[in-house]
Amino acid sequence: MKRRLTLLFLGSAAFSLALALLYIWCFSDILPLASTEPQSIWRFEAAFVVTSVAWIAASVSALSAVGLLLLAYGNRYADLDGR
């Protein structure tokens, strides 16, 4: 179980970092909604999707890190797998 949580943590953290870098490189010129300049709608929506998925991946990474900490420092003799 710890191995799977570790893989989930590392994978989601790497995916979140990759999406953040993609957002910086491809959508750095997206302006806030309060701007009066016209924006390309599809780029704005794509930036929103990339940002949302990056935040979801970051939250999965954080929750798996909390799970790893609870497994590592919790009751080490607890029966988690039902064995």
Secondary structure, 3 states (H helix, E strand, C coil): CHHHHHHHHHHHHHHHHHHHHHHHHHCCCCCCCCCCCCCCHHHHHHHHHHHHHHHHHHHHHHHHHHHHHHHHHCCCCCCCCCC
